[in-house]
Amino acid sequence: MLCEVLNLTNLAYARNGETISVTVVGSPGTADEEQNTVTLAGDTEYTLSWGQPHTDFQVRINLESSTPLTTPTVTQVNITG
């Protein structure tokens, strides 16, 4: 998949009052590596634009919580291009 635009789709998550961010890395570990980060805010789809096309991607999910009693969760993330 050679992509200059990538979509995060079918997102299933619960912020539970906390913060979830998703970082997608294009061409990870290469000189062409590029990152896009979105903070999930209730939508089930986000569009990411790249400065150059990529064929390999890595998805990193960061869950931030201000208290150990509340945990955000992610159950599904799809990427399409």
C-alpha positions in Angstrom: 0.0 0.0 0.0 1.7 3.2 -1.2 0.0 6.0 0.7 0.2 9.8 1.0 -3.2 9.9 2.8 -4.0 7.3 5.4 -7.3 6.9 7.4 -7.7 5.6 10.9 -11.1 3.9 10.7 -13.5 1.9 12.8 -12.0 3.2 15.9 -13.5 1.7 19.1 -12.4 3.3 22.3 -13.5 4.7 25.6 -11.6 7.8 26.9 -13.3 7.6 30.3 -12.4 11.2 30.9 -8.8 10.6 30.1 -6.5 11.0 27.0 -5.8 8.6 24.1 -3.4 9.5 21.4 -2.5 7.4 18.3 0.8 7.9 16.5 1.2 6.3 13.1 4.7 6.0 11.8 5.3 5.9 8.1 8.5 4.0 6.9 9.5 3.2 10.5 13.2 2.9 11.1 14.3 4.4 7.8 15.6 7.7 6.7 12.2 8.5 5.4 10.4 7.9 8.7 7.5 10.3 9.3 5.1 10.5 12.2 1.5 11.6 12.5 -0.2 11.9 15.9 -3.9 12.4 16.6 -5.6 12.7 20.0 -8.9 10.8 19.9 -11.8 13.1 20.7 -14.9 11.1 20.0 -14.7 10.5 16.3 -14.5 7.0 14.8 -12.4 8.1 11.8 -9.4 10.4 11.3 -7.5 11.3 8.1 -3.7 11.6 8.2 -1.7 13.3 5.4 1.9 12.6 4.7 4.7 14.7 3.2 5.8 11.7 1.1 4.3 8.2 0.2 4.9 5.3 2.5 4.4 1.5 2.2 5.1 0.4 5.8 3.4 1.7 8.9 3.6 1.2 12.6 0.8 2.2 15.0 1.5 3.3 18.6 -1.3 3.9 21.1 -0.7 6.1 24.2 -3.1 5.9 27.1 -2.8 8.7 29.6 -4.6 8.6 33.0 -4.5 11.1 35.8 -5.6 8.5 38.3 -5.1 4.7 38.7 -8.9 4.4 39.2 -9.8 5.4 35.6 -8.3 3.8 32.5 -8.9 4.7 28.9 -9.3 1.7 26.6 -8.9 1.0 22.9 -10.4 -2.1 21.4 -10.0 -1.5 17.6 -8.0 0.6 15.2 -7.9 0.0 11.4 -5.7 1.8 8.9 -6.8 2.2 5.3 -5.2 4.1 2.4 
